[in-house]
Amino acid sequence: MSVSLQVLYPITDGSRFDYDYYLSTHMNLVAEHMGPHLERTLVTKGNAGGPDTPPSIYAVATIVFPDQDAMNAAMKSSEPVMADIPNFTDVQPQILIGEVVG
């Protein structure tokens, strides 16, 4: 069964997030170091939190793995990806690991 790793980047007062760097450099690092174990990736940029409500999240990265073993293998090679986070944001990412059910 597929497993997903979602990384959410919440907007906080005074925080920064460089979308260009994130998409052009960071996600390439994900592909380079974790790619052999991935099924697919998806990045969602936060545009709104509802009607007339600003977003509370800069972006959500969804990374789907074929199974838990693949995710475990990918995480073993994720050090360069993790070390790159300060290059595009100063927020503490939130993580959700789950079972893909639909």
MIPATOR-508445 format. One record per atom (N, C-alpha, C, O): residue number from 0; atom name; x, y, z. Coordinates in steps of 0.1 Angstrom, whole numbers, plus 2048, in hexadecimal, padded with zeros to 3 digits. Layout:
REM MIPATOR-508445
<NUM,'CA',<X,Y,Z>>
...
This chain:
REM MIPATOR-508445
<0,'N',<808,7F4,800>>
<0,'CA',<800,800,800>>
<0,'C',<809,80C,800>>
<0,'O',<813,80D,807>>
<1,'N',<805,816,7F8>>
<1,'CA',<80D,823,7F7>>
<1,'C',<80D,82A,804>>
<1,'O',<803,82A,80B>>
<2,'N',<818,831,806>>
<2,'CA',<81A,83A,812>>
<2,'C',<81D,848,80E>>
<2,'O',<825,849,804>>
<3,'N',<817,852,814>>
<3,'CA',<81B,85F,811>>
<3,'C',<822,866,81C>>
<3,'O',<81F,864,828>>
<4,'N',<82B,86F,818>>
<4,'CA',<831,878,822>>
<4,'C',<82D,886,81D>>
<4,'O',<831,88A,812>>
<5,'N',<826,88E,826>>
<5,'CA',<823,89B,823>>
<5,'C',<82A,8A5,82C>>
<5,'O',<82B,8A3,838>>
<6,'N',<830,8AF,825>>
<6,'CA',<838,8B9,82C>>
<6,'C',<830,8C6,82B>>
<6,'O',<82F,8CB,81F>>
<7,'N',<82C,8CC,836>>
<7,'CA',<824,8D8,835>>
<7,'C',<82D,8E3,83B>>
<7,'O',<834,8E2,845>>
<8,'N',<82D,8EF,834>>
<8,'CA',<835,8FA,838>>
<8,'C',<82B,905,83D>>
<8,'O',<826,90D,834>>
<9,'N',<828,906,84A>>
<9,'CA',<81F,910,84F>>
<9,'C',<824,91E,84E>>
<9,'O',<830,921,850>>
<10,'N',<81B,928,84B>>
<10,'CA',<81F,936,84B>>
<10,'C',<81E,93B,85A>>
<10,'O',<814,939,860>>
<11,'N',<829,941,85E>>
<11,'CA',<82A,948,86B>>
<11,'C',<82E,956,869>>
<11,'O',<834,959,85F>>
<12,'N',<82B,95E,873>>
<12,'CA',<82F,96D,872>>
<12,'C',<83E,96E,870>>
<12,'O',<846,969,877>>
<13,'N',<841,976,866>>
<13,'CA',<84F,979,862>>
<13,'C',<857,96E,85C>>
<13,'O',<863,96F,859>>
<14,'N',<850,963,858>>
<14,'CA',<857,957,852>>
<14,'C',<859,95A,843>>
<14,'O',<853,963,83D>>
<15,'N',<862,952,83D>>
<15,'CA',<865,953,82F>>
<15,'C',<864,945,828>>
<15,'O',<866,93B,82F>>
<16,'N',<861,945,81C>>
<16,'CA',<860,939,813>>
<16,'C',<863,93D,805>>
<16,'O',<85C,945,7FF>>
<17,'N',<86E,937,7FF>>
<17,'CA',<872,93B,7F2>>
<17,'C',<86D,930,7E8>>
<17,'O',<873,925,7E7>>
<18,'N',<861,933,7E2>>
<18,'CA',<85B,929,7D9>>
<18,'C',<864,925,7CD>>
<18,'O',<865,919,7CA>>
<19,'N',<86A,92F,7C7>>
<19,'CA',<873,92C,7BC>>
<19,'C',<87E,922,7BF>>
<19,'O',<880,918,7B8>>
<20,'N',<885,925,7CB>>
<20,'CA',<88F,91B,7CF>>
<20,'C',<88A,90E,7D2>>
<20,'O',<88F,903,7CE>>
<21,'N',<87E,90E,7D9>>
<21,'CA',<878,901,7DD>>
<21,'C',<875,8F8,7D1>>
<21,'O',<878,8EC,7D1>>
<22,'N',<86F,8FE,7C7>>
<22,'CA',<86B,8F7,7BB>>
<22,'C',<877,8F3,7B2>>
<22,'O',<877,8E8,7AD>>
<23,'N',<880,8FC,7B0>>
<23,'CA',<88B,8FA,7A7>>
<23,'C',<897,8F2,7AD>>
<23,'O',<89E,8EB,7A6>>
<24,'N',<899,8F4,7BA>>
<24,'CA',<8A5,8EE,7C0>>
<24,'C',<8A1,8E3,7CA>>
<24,'O',<8A6,8D7,7C9>>
<25,'N',<899,8E6,7D3>>
<25,'CA',<896,8DC,7DE>>
<25,'C',<88F,8D0,7D9>>
<25,'O',<893,8C5,7DC>>
<26,'N',<885,8D2,7D0>>
<26,'CA',<87E,8C6,7CB>>
<26,'C',<887,8BE,7C2>>
<26,'O',<885,8B2,7C1>>
<27,'N',<891,8C4,7BC>>
<27,'CA',<89A,8BC,7B4>>
<27,'C',<8A3,8B4,7BD>>
<27,'O',<8A7,8A9,7B9>>
<28,'N',<8A6,8B9,7C9>>
<28,'CA',<8AE,8B1,7D3>>
<28,'C',<8A6,8A5,7D7>>
<28,'O',<8AB,89A,7D9>>
<29,'N',<899,8A7,7D9>>
<29,'CA',<890,89C,7DD>>
<29,'C',<891,891,7D2>>
<29,'O',<892,885,7D5>>
<30,'N',<88F,895,7C6>>
<30,'CA',<890,88C,7BA>>
<30,'C',<89D,885,7BA>>
<30,'O',<89E,879,7B7>>
<31,'N',<8A8,88C,7BC>>
<31,'CA',<8B5,887,7BA>>
<31,'C',<8B8,87D,7C5>>
<31,'O',<8BE,872,7C3>>
<32,'N',<8B5,880,7D2>>
<32,'CA',<8B9,877,7DD>>
<32,'C',<8AF,86D,7E1>>
<32,'O',<8B2,863,7E6>>
<33,'N',<8A2,870,7DF>>
<33,'CA',<897,867,7E3>>
<33,'C',<890,861,7D8>>
<33,'O',<888,857,7D9>>
<34,'N',<892,866,7CC>>
<34,'CA',<88B,862,7C0>>
<34,'C',<88A,853,7BD>>
<34,'O',<87F,84F,7B9>>
<35,'N',<895,84C,7BE>>
<35,'CA',<893,83D,7BB>>
<35,'C',<889,836,7C3>>
<35,'O',<885,82B,7BF>>
<36,'N',<884,83C,7CE>>
<36,'CA',<87B,835,7D7>>
<36,'C',<86D,83B,7D6>>
<36,'O',<863,837,7DD>>
<37,'N',<86B,846,7CE>>
<37,'CA',<85E,84D,7CD>>
<37,'C',<855,848,7C3>>
<37,'O',<859,842,7B8>>
<38,'N',<848,849,7C5>>
<38,'CA',<83E,847,7BB>>
<38,'C',<83B,854,7B4>>
<38,'O',<83A,854,7A8>>
<39,'N',<839,85E,7BC>>
<39,'CA',<836,86C,7B6>>
<39,'C',<837,876,7C1>>
<39,'O',<837,874,7CD>>
<40,'N',<838,883,7BC>>
<40,'CA',<838,88E,7C5>>
<40,'C',<82E,899,7C0>>
<40,'O',<82B,899,7B4>>
<41,'N',<829,8A1,7C9>>
<41,'CA',<820,8AB,7C6>>
<41,'C',<822,8B7,7CF>>
<41,'O',<824,8B5,7DB>>
<42,'N',<823,8C3,7CA>>
<42,'CA',<825,8CF,7D2>>
<42,'C',<819,8D8,7D0>>
<42,'O',<815,8DB,7C5>>
<43,'N',<812,8DC,7DB>>
<43,'CA',<807,8E4,7DB>>
<43,'C',<80B,8F2,7E2>>
<43,'O',<80F,8F2,7ED>>
<44,'N',<809,8FD,7DB>>
<44,'CA',<80C,90A,7E0>>
<44,'C',<7FF,90F,7E6>>
<44,'O',<7F5,90F,7E0>>
<45,'N',<800,914,7F3>>
<45,'CA',<7F5,919,7FA>>
<45,'C',<7F1,927,7F4>>
<45,'O',<7F9,930,7F4>>
<46,'N',<7E4,928,7EF>>
<46,'CA',<7DF,934,7EA>>
<46,'C',<7D5,93B,7F3>>
<46,'O',<7D3,947,7F3>>
<47,'N',<7CD,932,7FB>>
<47,'CA',<7C3,938,803>>
<47,'C',<7BF,92D,80E>>
<47,'O',<7C2,921,80C>>
<48,'N',<7BA,932,819>>
<48,'CA',<7B5,929,824>>
<48,'C',<7A6,928,823>>
<48,'O',<7A0,921,82C>>
<49,'N',<7A0,92D,819>>
<49,'CA',<792,92D,817>>
<49,'C',<78E,93A,811>>
<49,'O',<796,942,80D>>
<50,'N',<781,93D,80F>>
<50,'CA',<77D,949,808>>
<50,'C',<781,955,811>>
<50,'O',<77F,956,81D>>
<51,'N',<788,95E,80A>>
<51,'CA',<78C,96B,811>>
<51,'C',<795,968,81D>>
<51,'O',<796,970,826>>
<52,'N',<79C,95D,81D>>
<52,'CA',<7A5,959,828>>
<52,'C',<7B3,956,822>>
<52,'O',<7B5,94E,819>>
<53,'N',<7BD,95D,828>>
<53,'CA',<7CB,95A,823>>
<53,'C',<7CF,94C,826>>
<53,'O',<7CA,946,830>>
<54,'N',<7D9,947,81F>>
<54,'CA',<7DD,939,822>>
<54,'C',<7E5,939,82F>>
<54,'O',<7EB,942,833>>
<55,'N',<7E4,92D,836>>
<55,'CA',<7EC,92B,842>>
<55,'C',<7F8,922,83F>>
<55,'O',<800,920,848>>
<56,'N',<7F9,91D,833>>
<56,'CA',<804,914,82F>>
<56,'C',<80A,91A,822>>
<56,'O',<803,91D,819>>
<57,'N',<818,91B,822>>
<57,'CA',<81F,91E,816>>
<57,'C',<81D,914,80B>>
<57,'O',<819,917,800>>
<58,'N',<820,907,80F>>
<58,'CA',<820,8FD,805>>
<58,'C',<81F,8EF,80C>>
<58,'O',<822,8EE,818>>
<59,'N',<81A,8E5,805>>
<59,'CA',<819,8D8,80A>>
<59,'C',<820,8CF,7FF>>
<59,'O',<81C,8CF,7F3>>
<60,'N',<82A,8C8,803>>
<60,'CA',<830,8BE,7FA>>
<60,'C',<82B,8B0,7FE>>
<60,'O',<82B,8AC,809>>
<61,'N',<825,8A9,7F4>>
<61,'CA',<821,89C,7F6>>
<61,'C',<82A,892,7EE>>
<61,'O',<82B,893,7E2>>
<62,'N',<830,889,7F5>>
<62,'CA',<839,87F,7EF>>
<62,'C',<833,871,7F2>>
<62,'O',<831,86E,7FD>>
<63,'N',<831,86A,7E7>>
<63,'CA',<82A,85D,7E8>>
<63,'C',<834,852,7E5>>
<63,'O',<83C,853,7DB>>
<64,'N',<835,848,7ED>>
<64,'CA',<83D,83D,7EC>>
<64,'C',<835,830,7EA>>
<64,'O',<82A,830,7EF>>
<65,'N',<83A,826,7E3>>
<65,'CA',<833,81A,7E1>>
<65,'C',<82F,813,7EE>>
<65,'O',<824,80D,7EE>>
<66,'N',<838,814,7F8>>
<66,'CA',<835,80D,805>>
<66,'C',<83E,813,80F>>
<66,'O',<847,81B,80D>>
<67,'N',<83C,80E,81B>>
<67,'CA',<844,813,827>>
<67,'C',<853,810,825>>
<67,'O',<85C,819,829>>
<68,'N',<857,805,81F>>
<68,'CA',<865,802,81D>>
<68,'C',<86B,80C,814>>
<68,'O',<877,810,816>>
<69,'N',<864,810,809>>
<69,'CA',<86A,81A,800>>
<69,'C',<86B,827,807>>
<69,'O',<875,82E,805>>
<70,'N',<862,82B,810>>
<70,'CA',<863,838,817>>
<70,'C',<86F,837,820>>
<70,'O',<877,841,821>>
<71,'N',<871,82C,827>>
<71,'CA',<87C,82A,830>>
<71,'C',<889,82B,829>>
<71,'O',<893,832,82E>>
<72,'N',<88A,825,81D>>
<72,'CA',<896,826,815>>
<72,'C',<899,835,810>>
<72,'O',<8A4,839,811>>
<73,'N',<88E,83C,80C>>
<73,'CA',<890,849,808>>
<73,'C',<895,852,813>>
<73,'O',<89D,85B,811>>
<74,'N',<88F,850,81F>>
<74,'CA',<893,858,82B>>
<74,'C',<8A2,856,82E>>
<74,'O',<8A8,860,834>>
<75,'N',<8A7,84B,82B>>
<75,'CA',<8B6,848,82E>>
<75,'C',<8BE,851,825>>
<75,'O',<8CA,854,829>>
<76,'N',<8B9,855,81A>>
<76,'CA',<8C1,85E,811>>
<76,'C',<8BC,86C,810>>
<76,'O',<8BF,873,807>>
<77,'N',<8B5,870,81A>>
<77,'CA',<8AF,87E,81A>>
<77,'C',<8B7,888,821>>
<77,'O',<8B2,894,822>>
<78,'N',<8C3,885,826>>
<78,'CA',<8CA,88F,82E>>
<78,'C',<8CD,89C,826>>
<78,'O',<8CB,8A7,82B>>
<79,'N',<8D1,89B,819>>
<79,'CA',<8D3,8A8,811>>
<79,'C',<8C6,8B0,810>>
<79,'O',<8C6,8BC,80F>>
<80,'N',<8BB,8A9,80F>>
<80,'CA',<8AE,8AF,80D>>
<80,'C',<8AB,8B7,81A>>
<80,'O',<8A7,8C2,81A>>
<81,'N',<8AC,8B0,825>>
<81,'CA',<8A9,8B7,832>>
<81,'C',<8B3,8C3,835>>
<81,'O',<8AE,8CD,83A>>
<82,'N',<8BF,8C1,831>>
<82,'CA',<8C9,8CC,834>>
<82,'C',<8C6,8D8,82B>>
<82,'O',<8CB,8E3,82E>>
<83,'N',<8BF,8D6,820>>
<83,'CA',<8BC,8E1,817>>
<83,'C',<8B0,8EA,81C>>
<83,'O',<8AF,8F5,817>>
<84,'N',<8A8,8E6,826>>
<84,'CA',<89C,8ED,82A>>
<84,'C',<89F,8FC,82D>>
<84,'O',<898,905,829>>
<85,'N',<8AA,8FF,835>>
<85,'CA',<8AC,90D,838>>
<85,'C',<8AF,916,82C>>
<85,'O',<8AF,922,82D>>
<86,'N',<8B2,910,821>>
<86,'CA',<8B5,918,815>>
<86,'C',<8A8,91E,80F>>
<86,'O',<8A9,928,807>>
<87,'N',<89C,919,812>>
<87,'CA',<890,91F,80D>>
<87,'C',<886,923,817>>
<87,'O',<87C,92A,813>>
<88,'N',<887,91F,824>>
<88,'CA',<87E,924,82E>>
<88,'C',<884,924,83C>>
<88,'O',<88E,91D,83E>>
<89,'N',<87D,92B,844>>
<89,'CA',<882,92B,852>>
<89,'C',<877,926,85B>>
<89,'O',<877,927,868>>
<90,'N',<86C,920,856>>
<90,'CA',<862,91A,85E>>
<90,'C',<865,90B,860>>
<90,'O',<86C,905,859>>
<91,'N',<85F,906,86B>>
<91,'CA',<861,8F8,86F>>
<91,'C',<856,8F0,867>>
<91,'O',<84A,8F2,86A>>
<92,'N',<85A,8E7,85E>>
<92,'CA',<850,8E0,857>>
<92,'C',<848,8D6,860>>
<92,'O',<84D,8D1,86A>>
<93,'N',<83B,8D4,85C>>
<93,'CA',<833,8CA,863>>
<93,'C',<833,8BE,85A>>
<93,'O',<833,8BF,84E>>
<94,'N',<833,8B2,860>>
<94,'CA',<833,8A6,858>>
<94,'C',<827,89D,85B>>
<94,'O',<822,89C,866>>
<95,'N',<822,897,850>>
<95,'CA',<817,88D,852>>
<95,'C',<81B,881,849>>
<95,'O',<81D,883,83D>>
<96,'N',<81C,876,84F>>
<96,'CA',<81E,869,848>>
<96,'C',<811,861,849>>
<96,'O',<80B,860,853>>
<97,'N',<80D,85D,83D>>
<97,'CA',<800,856,83D>>
<97,'C',<7FF,84B,832>>
<97,'O',<808,849,82A>>
<98,'N',<7F5,844,833>>
<98,'CA',<7F1,839,82A>>
<98,'C',<7E9,83F,81F>>
<98,'O',<7DF,846,822>>
<99,'N',<7EC,83D,812>>
<99,'CA',<7E4,842,807>>
<99,'C',<7D8,839,806>>
<99,'O',<7D9,82D,803>>
<100,'N',<7CC,83F,807>>
<100,'CA',<7C0,837,807>>
<100,'C',<7B7,83B,7FC>>
<100,'O',<7AC,835,7FA>>
<101,'N',<7BA,845,7F4>>
<101,'CA',<7B1,848,7E9>>
<101,'C',<7B8,850,7DE>>
<101,'O',<7B2,854,7D4>>
